């Protein structure tokens, strides 16, 4: 578990499902992700299970973001490198009610620091869907720069990143 000024970053669990499913049921939230995720409860279940399984396989994964002041589930963020991913990545996904508060930047900075300090990463990347100006802004605020565009699982994405 990690803490930032305003957030607790803890492992995602099955107990997060209702909040997680509510977050992904918003088409604007789900539609902004670089990897296609549907908006149904079954889609949310598979997504949550993927992150929990990733932690079991790799030893790290996205964390649940919990607002310290209220205990509210804010979203997820953290390190990520599933099969076929072009490097060690960090990502973020927040419920729309928490957009514009700086939480993605706060969690993204913590995730990048974790990758460099705990995982001994030489480079940390993020894949961002073209047109997702909010995520591009977060990437730039956490120190990433646009490196190149690439095709990832059949769609064009921007690859942002930074070196140690």
QUISUL-V694065 format. One record per residue. PSI is psi as a letter, one per 30 degrees, with the letter a starting at -180 (NA if undefined). Layout:
# QUISUL-V694065
PSI + PSI
This chain:
# QUISUL-V694065
k + l + k + a + e + f + k + k + j + l + k + k + l + f + f + f + e + e + e + e + e + e + e + f + f + j + f + e + e + e + f + f + k + e + k + k + k + a + g + l + e + e + e + e + e + e + e + e + e + e + e + e + e + e + e + e + e + f + f + l + a + k + l + k + k + k + k + e + e + f + g + k + k + e + a + l + l + a + l + k + i + l + k + f + k + g + a + j + l + k + l + k + j + k + k + e + f + g + k + g + f + g + e + e + e + e + e + e + e + e + e + e + e + e + e + e + e + e + g + h + k + f + k + k + l + k + k + k + k + k + f + i + f + e + e + e + e + e + e + e + f + g + f + l + l + k + e + l + l + l + k + j + h + g + l + k + l + k + j + l + l + l + l + NA
